């Protein structure tokens, strides 16, 4: 999978250094992944939550942090091109304050 917005993750781990290694591990794992449907994501990340609007919530560092990403539906371009779009990364408190089904990156 290609990860769109890795720089956003780097900015985050600069602010939260304890998130750096877990996020780097997630990036490495996702780059090597081949996902064709949501079940493929769940097979690799049992704790991931599949949401509406093609969103997935990943628990990072034992659930200290949450990462929301978007992958388009099975028949769509994103799975064909193997792309995942980071929409949000934050602390549990920050995650609780957003709508994971509609949150977008703040630029």
N, C-alpha and C positions, 0 to 999 in steps of 0.2 A: 504494500500500500504506500502511496505517496501521501505525506502529511503536509497539509496546507496550514501555514502559520506556526511553524516551529519557532520562529523568532519570538512569538508571543510567549511560548513556554520558557525560552531562555530569559526573557524579561521577568517572568514569574519566579524562576529559581534564583535569579539575582536578588530578588526581594525576600525570598524564603529559601535560604541555602540548604535546609534539610530536605527540600523537595527536589534538589538537583539530581541526585542519583536515582531515585524512583522514577522521575520523569524521563531521564536519559534511558533507563531500562525500558520504559513504556515505548519511547520513540524507536529504540532498536528492535523491540519485539514487533511493533506494528509495521515497521518498514519491511520486515521479513514475512509478514503475514499475507496470505491470499484469502480474502473473504469474498464469497459470492452471495451470501445471504446472512441475515441476522443470526441464524443458528451457528454460523461459523464463528462469529464474534463470541457468542455465549460459550461455545466449546473451548475457546482459548481463555476467556475471562468469565468464569462462572459468576463472579459478583457484579458483572456489568449489568446495567439496567437498560433494556430496550424500550424507548419511549415512542410516542407519536411523533410525527414530523421527521421521521428517519433519524432521530437523535439517539445517542447512546451515552450513558453516564458511566464513567470508569472511576473506581476508587483508587486513589493514589496514596502510597505510604500508609498502608493499613487503615485507609479511610480518613486520614487526617485532611486530605485534599480531594477535591472532585474535579474531574475533567469532563466536559460535555463536548461531544463531537457529532458531526453529521455525516452520514453516508447515504447516498440516494438509494431508492428502492431497487429491488433485484433486477428489474429489466432496464434500469437506467444507466446513464453515462458514467456515473461515479463508480459503480461496481465494475463496469467494463474497463475503465481507466484506472481502477484500483486507487481511488483517492478518498481521503478522509479529511474533513475540515474541522479544525479546532474552533469551537464556538465560545468556550469559557474554560478557565481554570481558576480555582480559588480555594479558599479555606472552607471548611464545613459551614461556618457562619455566613460567609459570602454566598455560598451555594444556596443556603436556606433563604436568602433574600432575593433570588432570581427565579424566573420561570424557565426551567431547563428546556422546555419545548419551544421557546421562542428567543432565548438569549442570543445575542450576537456579540462578536468581538468589539471592544471599545478601542478605537484607534486614536 
